[in-house]
Amino acid sequence: MIELVLGYSAAALSTISFAPQAWKVIASRKTQDISLGMYLLTVAAFALWLAFGLLKREWPLVASNSICLMLSGFILMMKLLPASGKKKVAGALKKSP
């Protein structure tokens, strides 16, 4: 039982941890202080964890790593976009209900 609680707690906290950074990027449209190398490695790691979870049919791994991959992938995409692209994406997301 304790393993289950620890696993789900770790998955939830890992998933939630990327949300503030993603929102800050949307709000500020600034990514110069974000490490490109770190996010390249992070996105690759989440993609591998997702593949591992799918192969093992470990649905908590699949769920949490899918969300983490999307959030960290978004941050990486924003890092790579030129300023005009960041402005368009952030503007569109801020207007969403």
Backbone atoms as SQL, in Angstrom:
CREATE TABLE atoms (id INTEGER PRIMARY KEY, chain TEXT, resi INTEGER, resn TEXT, atom TEXT, x REAL, y REAL, z REAL);
INSERT INTO atoms VALUES
  (1, 'A', 1, 'MET', 'N', 0.819, -1.195, 0.000),
  (2, 'A', 1, 'MET', 'CA', 0.000, 0.000, 0.000),
  (3, 'A', 1, 'MET', 'C', 0.871, 1.271, 0.000),
  (4, 'A', 2, 'ILE', 'N', 1.923, 1.273, 0.807),
  (5, 'A', 2, 'ILE', 'CA', 2.787, 2.450, 0.873),
  (6, 'A', 2, 'ILE', 'C', 3.468, 2.716, -0.473),
  (7, 'A', 3, 'GLU', 'N', 3.815, 1.649, -1.208),
  (8, 'A', 3, 'GLU', 'CA', 4.438, 1.824, -2.522),
  (9, 'A', 3, 'GLU', 'C', 3.482, 2.519, -3.482),
  (10, 'A', 4, 'LEU', 'N', 2.209, 2.148, -3.399),
  (11, 'A', 4, 'LEU', 'CA', 1.204, 2.744, -4.266),
  (12, 'A', 4, 'LEU', 'C', 1.049, 4.238, -3.967),
  (13, 'A', 5, 'VAL', 'N', 0.961, 4.578, -2.696),
  (14, 'A', 5, 'VAL', 'CA', 0.837, 5.979, -2.293),
  (15, 'A', 5, 'VAL', 'C', 2.076, 6.761, -2.720),
  (16, 'A', 6, 'LEU', 'N', 3.260, 6.200, -2.485),
  (17, 'A', 6, 'LEU', 'CA', 4.495, 6.879, -2.893),
  (18, 'A', 6, 'LEU', 'C', 4.559, 7.068, -4.404),
  (19, 'A', 7, 'GLY', 'N', 4.206, 6.034, -5.136),
  (20, 'A', 7, 'GLY', 'CA', 4.253, 6.101, -6.602),
  (21, 'A', 7, 'GLY', 'C', 3.310, 7.145, -7.161),
  (22, 'A', 8, 'TYR', 'N', 2.072, 7.142, -6.697),
  (23, 'A', 8, 'TYR', 'CA', 1.102, 8.119, -7.191),
  (24, 'A', 8, 'TYR', 'C', 1.458, 9.533, -6.734),
  (25, 'A', 9, 'SER', 'N', 1.970, 9.676, -5.531),
  (26, 'A', 9, 'SER', 'CA', 2.385, 10.995, -5.043),
  (27, 'A', 9, 'SER', 'C', 3.549, 11.531, -5.882),
  (28, 'A', 10, 'ALA', 'N', 4.528, 10.687, -6.147),
  (29, 'A', 10, 'ALA', 'CA', 5.665, 11.100, -6.977),
  (30, 'A', 10, 'ALA', 'C', 5.204, 11.474, -8.379),
  (31, 'A', 11, 'ALA', 'N', 4.319, 10.683, -8.951),
  (32, 'A', 11, 'ALA', 'CA', 3.804, 10.975, -10.298),
  (33, 'A', 11, 'ALA', 'C', 3.058, 12.301, -10.315),
  (34, 'A', 12, 'ALA', 'N', 2.219, 12.536, -9.304),
  (35, 'A', 12, 'ALA', 'CA', 1.447, 13.777, -9.246),
  (36, 'A', 12, 'ALA', 'C', 2.370, 14.989, -9.095),
  (37, 'A', 13, 'LEU', 'N', 3.327, 14.911, -8.196),
  (38, 'A', 13, 'LEU', 'CA', 4.234, 16.041, -7.986),
  (39, 'A', 13, 'LEU', 'C', 5.120, 16.296, -9.202),
  (40, 'A', 14, 'SER', 'N', 5.593, 15.242, -9.843),
  (41, 'A', 14, 'SER', 'CA', 6.403, 15.403, -11.060),
  (42, 'A', 14, 'SER', 'C', 5.591, 16.091, -12.146),
  (43, 'A', 15, 'THR', 'N', 4.360, 15.672, -12.290),
  (44, 'A', 15, 'THR', 'CA', 3.498, 16.238, -13.314),
  (45, 'A', 15, 'THR', 'C', 3.203, 17.701, -13.033),
  (46, 'A', 16, 'ILE', 'N', 2.845, 18.009, -11.805),
  (47, 'A', 16, 'ILE', 'CA', 2.490, 19.371, -11.420),
  (48, 'A', 16, 'ILE', 'C', 3.695, 20.311, -11.497),
  (49, 'A', 17, 'SER', 'N', 4.894, 19.783, -11.312),
  (50, 'A', 17, 'SER', 'CA', 6.086, 20.629, -11.221),
  (51, 'A', 17, 'SER', 'C', 6.362, 21.436, -12.489),
  (52, 'A', 18, 'PHE', 'N', 5.895, 20.985, -13.635),
  (53, 'A', 18, 'PHE', 'CA', 6.155, 21.713, -14.882),
  (54, 'A', 18, 'PHE', 'C', 5.130, 22.794, -15.164),
  (55, 'A', 19, 'ALA', 'N', 3.982, 22.746, -14.509),
  (56, 'A', 19, 'ALA', 'CA', 2.916, 23.710, -14.783),
  (57, 'A', 19, 'ALA', 'C', 3.326, 25.163, -14.480),
  (58, 'A', 20, 'PRO', 'N', 3.957, 25.456, -13.337),
  (59, 'A', 20, 'PRO', 'CA', 4.338, 26.855, -13.089),
  (60, 'A', 20, 'PRO', 'C', 5.305, 27.416, -14.139),
  (61, 'A', 21, 'GLN', 'N', 6.253, 26.601, -14.585),
  (62, 'A', 21, 'GLN', 'CA', 7.203, 27.077, -15.601),
  (63, 'A', 21, 'GLN', 'C', 6.488, 27.322, -16.920),
  (64, 'A', 22, 'ALA', 'N', 5.594, 26.418, -17.291),
  (65, 'A', 22, 'ALA', 'CA', 4.842, 26.593, -18.539),
  (66, 'A', 22, 'ALA', 'C', 3.999, 27.862, -18.470),
  (67, 'A', 23, 'TRP', 'N', 3.328, 28.093, -17.339),
  (68, 'A', 23, 'TRP', 'CA', 2.512, 29.298, -17.208),
  (69, 'A', 23, 'TRP', 'C', 3.386, 30.557, -17.231),
  (70, 'A', 24, 'LYS', 'N', 4.538, 30.510, -16.605),
  (71, 'A', 24, 'LYS', 'CA', 5.437, 31.674, -16.599),
  (72, 'A', 24, 'LYS', 'C', 5.892, 32.008, -18.018),
  (73, 'A', 25, 'VAL', 'N', 6.168, 30.985, -18.815),
  (74, 'A', 25, 'VAL', 'CA', 6.569, 31.204, -20.207),
  (75, 'A', 25, 'VAL', 'C', 5.418, 31.831, -20.992),
  (76, 'A', 26, 'ILE', 'N', 4.202, 31.359, -20.750),
  (77, 'A', 26, 'ILE', 'CA', 3.037, 31.931, -21.438),
  (78, 'A', 26, 'ILE', 'C', 2.855, 33.393, -21.030),
  (79, 'A', 27, 'ALA', 'N', 2.937, 33.657, -19.745),
  (80, 'A', 27, 'ALA', 'CA', 2.697, 35.014, -19.235),
  (81, 'A', 27, 'ALA', 'C', 3.788, 36.000, -19.641),
  (82, 'A', 28, 'SER', 'N', 5.040, 35.576, -19.563),
  (83, 'A', 28, 'SER', 'CA', 6.157, 36.499, -19.826),
  (84, 'A', 28, 'SER', 'C', 6.654, 36.462, -21.266),
  (85, 'A', 29, 'ARG', 'N', 6.428, 35.338, -21.939),
  (86, 'A', 29, 'ARG', 'CA', 6.946, 35.114, -23.294),
  (87, 'A', 29, 'ARG', 'C', 8.472, 35.119, -23.325),
  (88, 'A', 30, 'LYS', 'N', 9.082, 34.891, -22.180),
  (89, 'A', 30, 'LYS', 'CA', 10.545, 34.907, -22.078),
  (90, 'A', 30, 'LYS', 'C', 11.069, 33.519, -21.748),
  (91, 'A', 31, 'THR', 'N', 12.103, 33.125, -22.460),
  (92, 'A', 31, 'THR', 'CA', 12.711, 31.810, -22.236),
  (93, 'A', 31, 'THR', 'C', 14.229, 31.862, -22.193),
  (94, 'A', 32, 'GLN', 'N', 14.816, 33.051, -22.201),
  (95, 'A', 32, 'GLN', 'CA', 16.276, 33.142, -22.277),
  (96, 'A', 32, 'GLN', 'C', 16.972, 32.515, -21.076),
  (97, 'A', 33, 'ASP', 'N', 16.322, 32.476, -19.923),
  (98, 'A', 33, 'ASP', 'CA', 16.949, 31.902, -18.728),
  (99, 'A', 33, 'ASP', 'C', 16.707, 30.400, -18.584),
  (100, 'A', 34, 'ILE', 'N', 16.003, 29.814, -19.534),
  (101, 'A', 34, 'ILE', 'CA', 15.730, 28.380, -19.496),
  (102, 'A', 34, 'ILE', 'C', 16.852, 27.659, -20.244),
  (103, 'A', 35, 'SER', 'N', 17.364, 26.612, -19.646),
  (104, 'A', 35, 'SER', 'CA', 18.450, 25.841, -20.249),
  (105, 'A', 35, 'SER', 'C', 17.928, 24.951, -21.376),
  (106, 'A', 36, 'LEU', 'N', 18.416, 25.196, -22.582),
  (107, 'A', 36, 'LEU', 'CA', 18.027, 24.377, -23.729),
  (108, 'A', 36, 'LEU', 'C', 18.461, 22.933, -23.528),
  (109, 'A', 37, 'GLY', 'N', 19.696, 22.732, -23.092),
  (110, 'A', 37, 'GLY', 'CA', 20.198, 21.377, -22.878),
  (111, 'A', 37, 'GLY', 'C', 19.375, 20.604, -21.859),
  (112, 'A', 38, 'MET', 'N', 19.010, 21.265, -20.781),
  (113, 'A', 38, 'MET', 'CA', 18.224, 20.606, -19.742),
  (114, 'A', 38, 'MET', 'C', 16.869, 20.174, -20.296),
  (115, 'A', 39, 'TYR', 'N', 16.211, 21.034, -21.065),
  (116, 'A', 39, 'TYR', 'CA', 14.899, 20.672, -21.595),
  (117, 'A', 39, 'TYR', 'C', 14.993, 19.645, -22.719),
  (118, 'A', 40, 'LEU', 'N', 16.066, 19.649, -23.484),
  (119, 'A', 40, 'LEU', 'CA', 16.256, 18.576, -24.476),
  (120, 'A', 40, 'LEU', 'C', 16.367, 17.222, -23.772),
  (121, 'A', 41, 'LEU', 'N', 17.159, 17.182, -22.707),
  (122, 'A', 41, 'LEU', 'CA', 17.306, 15.940, -21.939),
  (123, 'A', 41, 'LEU', 'C', 16.006, 15.549, -21.240),
  (124, 'A', 42, 'THR', 'N', 15.307, 16.518, -20.698),
  (125, 'A', 42, 'THR', 'CA', 14.061, 16.249, -19.989),
  (126, 'A', 42, 'THR', 'C', 13.003, 15.677, -20.926),
  (127, 'A', 43, 'VAL', 'N', 12.846, 16.293, -22.091),
  (128, 'A', 43, 'VAL', 'CA', 11.873, 15.795, -23.067),
  (129, 'A', 43, 'VAL', 'C', 12.247, 14.387, -23.514),
  (130, 'A', 44, 'ALA', 'N', 13.516, 14.151, -23.775),
  (131, 'A', 44, 'ALA', 'CA', 13.964, 12.811, -24.172),
  (132, 'A', 44, 'ALA', 'C', 13.700, 11.799, -23.059),
  (133, 'A', 45, 'ALA', 'N', 13.972, 12.176, -21.822),
  (134, 'A', 45, 'ALA', 'CA', 13.745, 11.268, -20.694),
  (135, 'A', 45, 'ALA', 'C', 12.266, 10.928, -20.552),
  (136, 'A', 46, 'PHE', 'N', 11.392, 11.926, -20.646),
  (137, 'A', 46, 'PHE', 'CA', 9.957, 11.649, -20.524),
  (138, 'A', 46, 'PHE', 'C', 9.459, 10.788, -21.687),
  (139, 'A', 47, 'ALA', 'N', 9.999, 11.003, -22.880),
  (140, 'A', 47, 'ALA', 'CA', 9.609, 10.160, -24.016),
  (141, 'A', 47, 'ALA', 'C', 10.020, 8.702, -23.769),
  (142, 'A', 48, 'LEU', 'N', 11.226, 8.507, -23.224),
  (143, 'A', 48, 'LEU', 'CA', 11.686, 7.148, -22.918),
  (144, 'A', 48, 'LEU', 'C', 10.870, 6.522, -21.787),
  (145, 'A', 49, 'TRP', 'N', 10.555, 7.285, -20.735),
  (146, 'A', 49, 'TRP', 'CA', 9.726, 6.769, -19.648),
  (147, 'A', 49, 'TRP', 'C', 8.332, 6.411, -20.155),
  (148, 'A', 50, 'LEU', 'N', 7.809, 7.219, -21.067),
  (149, 'A', 50, 'LEU', 'CA', 6.501, 6.922, -21.649),
  (150, 'A', 50, 'LEU', 'C', 6.554, 5.617, -22.442),
  (151, 'A', 51, 'ALA', 'N', 7.573, 5.460, -23.251),
  (152, 'A', 51, 'ALA', 'CA', 7.734, 4.220, -24.021),
  (153, 'A', 51, 'ALA', 'C', 7.877, 3.018, -23.083),
  (154, 'A', 52, 'PHE', 'N', 8.660, 3.166, -22.038),
  (155, 'A', 52, 'PHE', 'CA', 8.835, 2.101, -21.054),
  (156, 'A', 52, 'PHE', 'C', 7.501, 1.744, -20.404),
  (157, 'A', 53, 'GLY', 'N', 6.752, 2.771, -19.993),
  (158, 'A', 53, 'GLY', 'CA', 5.453, 2.530, -19.376),
  (159, 'A', 53, 'GLY', 'C', 4.494, 1.829, -20.315),
  (160, 'A', 54, 'LEU', 'N', 4.515, 2.209, -21.582),
  (161, 'A', 54, 'LEU', 'CA', 3.646, 1.544, -22.566),
  (162, 'A', 54, 'LEU', 'C', 4.039, 0.085, -22.750),
  (163, 'A', 55, 'LEU', 'N', 5.346, -0.165, -22.868),
  (164, 'A', 55, 'LEU', 'CA', 5.803, -1.549, -23.038),
  (165, 'A', 55, 'LEU', 'C', 5.475, -2.425, -21.828),
  (166, 'A', 56, 'LYS', 'N', 5.572, -1.848, -20.641),
  (167, 'A', 56, 'LYS', 'CA', 5.302, -2.594, -19.409),
  (168, 'A', 56, 'LYS', 'C', 3.817, -2.559, -19.025),
  (169, 'A', 57, 'ARG', 'N', 3.043, -1.767, -19.758),
  (170, 'A', 57, 'ARG', 'CA', 1.606, -1.585, -19.455),
  (171, 'A', 57, 'ARG', 'C', 1.405, -1.075, -18.031),
  (172, 'A', 58, 'GLU', 'N', 2.259, -0.139, -17.665),
  (173, 'A', 58, 'GLU', 'CA', 2.187, 0.521, -16.360),
  (174, 'A', 58, 'GLU', 'C', 1.472, 1.860, -16.564),
  (175, 'A', 59, 'TRP', 'N', 0.161, 1.852, -16.398),
  (176, 'A', 59, 'TRP', 'CA', -0.654, 3.000, -16.768),
  (177, 'A', 59, 'TRP', 'C', -0.372, 4.254, -15.931),
  (178, 'A', 60, 'PRO', 'N', -0.029, 4.146, -14.657),
  (179, 'A', 60, 'PRO', 'CA', 0.359, 5.365, -13.942),
  (180, 'A', 60, 'PRO', 'C', 1.600, 6.029, -14.555),
  (181, 'A', 61, 'LEU', 'N', 2.574, 5.221, -14.979),
  (182, 'A', 61, 'LEU', 'CA', 3.756, 5.769, -15.668),
  (183, 'A', 61, 'LEU', 'C', 3.361, 6.421, -16.986),
  (184, 'A', 62, 'VAL', 'N', 2.487, 5.770, -17.714),
  (185, 'A', 62, 'VAL', 'CA', 2.041, 6.302, -18.996),
  (186, 'A', 62, 'VAL', 'C', 1.329, 7.637, -18.798),
  (187, 'A', 63, 'ALA', 'N', 0.410, 7.681, -17.844),
  (188, 'A', 63, 'ALA', 'CA', -0.370, 8.906, -17.625),
  (189, 'A', 63, 'ALA', 'C', 0.519, 10.066, -17.189),
  (190, 'A', 64, 'SER', 'N', 1.322, 9.847, -16.153),
  (191, 'A', 64, 'SER', 'CA', 2.129, 10.958, -15.639),
  (192, 'A', 64, 'SER', 'C', 3.189, 11.399, -16.640),
  (193, 'A', 65, 'ASN', 'N', 3.825, 10.462, -17.310),
  (194, 'A', 65, 'ASN', 'CA', 4.870, 10.839, -18.260),
  (195, 'A', 65, 'ASN', 'C', 4.312, 11.437, -19.541),
  (196, 'A', 66, 'SER', 'N', 3.092, 11.093, -19.901),
  (197, 'A', 66, 'SER', 'CA', 2.439, 11.750, -21.051),
  (198, 'A', 66, 'SER', 'C', 2.229, 13.227, -20.769),
  (199, 'A', 67, 'ILE', 'N', 1.718, 13.518, -19.576),
  (200, 'A', 67, 'ILE', 'CA', 1.474, 14.911, -19.207),
  (201, 'A', 67, 'ILE', 'C', 2.796, 15.674, -19.075),
  (202, 'A', 68, 'CYS', 'N', 3.768, 15.055, -18.413),
  (203, 'A', 68, 'CYS', 'CA', 5.086, 15.700, -18.268),
  (204, 'A', 68, 'CYS', 'C', 5.735, 15.939, -19.629),
  (205, 'A', 69, 'LEU', 'N', 5.586, 14.994, -20.540),
  (206, 'A', 69, 'LEU', 'CA', 6.149, 15.152, -21.885),
  (207, 'A', 69, 'LEU', 'C', 5.490, 16.316, -22.613),
  (208, 'A', 70, 'MET', 'N', 4.176, 16.428, -22.473),
  (209, 'A', 70, 'MET', 'CA', 3.483, 17.546, -23.127),
  (210, 'A', 70, 'MET', 'C', 3.920, 18.889, -22.544),
  (211, 'A', 71, 'LEU', 'N', 3.987, 18.991, -21.219),
  (212, 'A', 71, 'LEU', 'CA', 4.357, 20.259, -20.596),
  (213, 'A', 71, 'LEU', 'C', 5.818, 20.626, -20.878),
  (214, 'A', 72, 'SER', 'N', 6.722, 19.669, -20.717),
  (215, 'A', 72, 'SER', 'CA', 8.131, 19.974, -20.980),
  (216, 'A', 72, 'SER', 'C', 8.373, 20.179, -22.476),
  (217, 'A', 73, 'GLY', 'N', 7.633, 19.462, -23.317),
  (218, 'A', 73, 'GLY', 'CA', 7.727, 19.676, -24.766),
  (219, 'A', 73, 'GLY', 'C', 7.247, 21.059, -25.163),
  (220, 'A', 74, 'PHE', 'N', 6.178, 21.530, -24.499),
  (221, 'A', 74, 'PHE', 'CA', 5.686, 22.879, -24.750),
  (222, 'A', 74, 'PHE', 'C', 6.754, 23.910, -24.383),
  (223, 'A', 75, 'ILE', 'N', 7.358, 23.735, -23.205),
  (224, 'A', 75, 'ILE', 'CA', 8.401, 24.673, -22.765),
  (225, 'A', 75, 'ILE', 'C', 9.577, 24.655, -23.747),
  (226, 'A', 76, 'LEU', 'N', 9.978, 23.479, -24.180),
  (227, 'A', 76, 'LEU', 'CA', 11.068, 23.357, -25.155),
  (228, 'A', 76, 'LEU', 'C', 10.692, 24.034, -26.472),
  (229, 'A', 77, 'MET', 'N', 9.461, 23.812, -26.936),
  (230, 'A', 77, 'MET', 'CA', 9.009, 24.434, -28.174),
  (231, 'A', 77, 'MET', 'C', 9.064, 25.962, -28.045),
  (232, 'A', 78, 'MET', 'N', 8.599, 26.475, -26.906),
  (233, 'A', 78, 'MET', 'CA', 8.627, 27.921, -26.698),
  (234, 'A', 78, 'MET', 'C', 10.072, 28.441, -26.657),
  (235, 'A', 79, 'LYS', 'N', 10.970, 27.651, -26.099),
  (236, 'A', 79, 'LYS', 'CA', 12.387, 28.035, -26.059),
  (237, 'A', 79, 'LYS', 'C', 12.950, 28.153, -27.475),
  (238, 'A', 80, 'LEU', 'N', 12.529, 27.268, -28.361),
  (239, 'A', 80, 'LEU', 'CA', 13.065, 27.222, -29.712),
  (240, 'A', 80, 'LEU', 'C', 12.406, 28.209, -30.673),
  (241, 'A', 81, 'LEU', 'N', 11.193, 28.657, -30.341),
  (242, 'A', 81, 'LEU', 'CA', 10.491, 29.581, -31.229),
  (243, 'A', 81, 'LEU', 'C', 11.125, 30.969, -31.212),
  (244, 'A', 82, 'PRO', 'N', 11.057, 31.671, -32.346),
  (245, 'A', 82, 'PRO', 'CA', 11.478, 33.074, -32.331),
  (246, 'A', 82, 'PRO', 'C', 10.462, 33.891, -31.525),
  (247, 'A', 83, 'ALA', 'N', 10.824, 35.103, -31.158),
  (248, 'A', 83, 'ALA', 'CA', 9.964, 35.946, -30.318),
  (249, 'A', 83, 'ALA', 'C', 8.566, 36.114, -30.902),
  (250, 'A', 84, 'SER', 'N', 8.464, 36.262, -32.204),
  (251, 'A', 84, 'SER', 'CA', 7.144, 36.442, -32.824),
  (252, 'A', 84, 'SER', 'C', 6.275, 35.198, -32.645),
  (253, 'A', 85, 'GLY', 'N', 6.879, 34.027, -32.730),
  (254, 'A', 85, 'GLY', 'CA', 6.141, 32.778, -32.523),
  (255, 'A', 85, 'GLY', 'C', 5.683, 32.623, -31.080),
  (256, 'A', 86, 'LYS', 'N', 6.557, 32.982, -30.141),
  (257, 'A', 86, 'LYS', 'CA', 6.198, 32.925, -28.720),
  (258, 'A', 86, 'LYS', 'C', 5.009, 33.824, -28.441),
  (259, 'A', 87, 'LYS', 'N', 5.040, 35.011, -29.040),
  (260, 'A', 87, 'LYS', 'CA', 3.968, 35.978, -28.824),
  (261, 'A', 87, 'LYS', 'C', 2.638, 35.431, -29.342),
  (262, 'A', 88, 'LYS', 'N', 2.654, 34.824, -30.527),
  (263, 'A', 88, 'LYS', 'CA', 1.426, 34.260, -31.106),
  (264, 'A', 88, 'LYS', 'C', 0.880, 33.129, -30.243),
  (265, 'A', 89, 'VAL', 'N', 1.740, 32.201, -29.855),
  (266, 'A', 89, 'VAL', 'CA', 1.306, 31.054, -29.056),
  (267, 'A', 89, 'VAL', 'C', 0.767, 31.514, -27.705),
  (268, 'A', 90, 'ALA', 'N', 1.538, 32.344, -27.023),
  (269, 'A', 90, 'ALA', 'CA', 1.133, 32.817, -25.700),
  (270, 'A', 90, 'ALA', 'C', -0.156, 33.617, -25.780),
  (271, 'A', 91, 'GLY', 'N', -0.283, 34.454, -26.801),
  (272, 'A', 91, 'GLY', 'CA', -1.512, 35.230, -26.984),
  (273, 'A', 91, 'GLY', 'C', -2.716, 34.344, -27.197),
  (274, 'A', 92, 'ALA', 'N', -2.548, 33.308, -28.013),
  (275, 'A', 92, 'ALA', 'CA', -3.659, 32.387, -28.274),
  (276, 'A', 92, 'ALA', 'C', -4.046, 31.616, -27.003),
  (277, 'A', 93, 'LEU', 'N', -3.066, 31.208, -26.224),
  (278, 'A', 93, 'LEU', 'CA', -3.362, 30.444, -25.001),
  (279, 'A', 93, 'LEU', 'C', -3.978, 31.318, -23.921),
  (280, 'A', 94, 'LYS', 'N', -3.557, 32.557, -23.826),
  (281, 'A', 94, 'LYS', 'CA', -4.111, 33.449, -22.803),
  (282, 'A', 94, 'LYS', 'C', -5.550, 33.828, -23.111),
  (283, 'A', 95, 'LYS', 'N', -5.941, 33.782, -24.397),
  (284, 'A', 95, 'LYS', 'CA', -7.312, 34.109, -24.789),
  (285, 'A', 95, 'LYS', 'C', -8.256, 32.929, -24.612),
  (286, 'A', 96, 'SER', 'N', -7.693, 31.722, -24.483),
  (287, 'A', 96, 'SER', 'CA', -8.526, 30.526, -24.339),
  (288, 'A', 96, 'SER', 'C', -9.309, 30.594, -23.035),
  (289, 'A', 97, 'PRO', 'N', -10.563, 30.058, -23.067),
  (290, 'A', 97, 'PRO', 'CA', -11.378, 30.077, -21.849),
  (291, 'A', 97, 'PRO', 'C', -10.830, 29.202, -20.758);
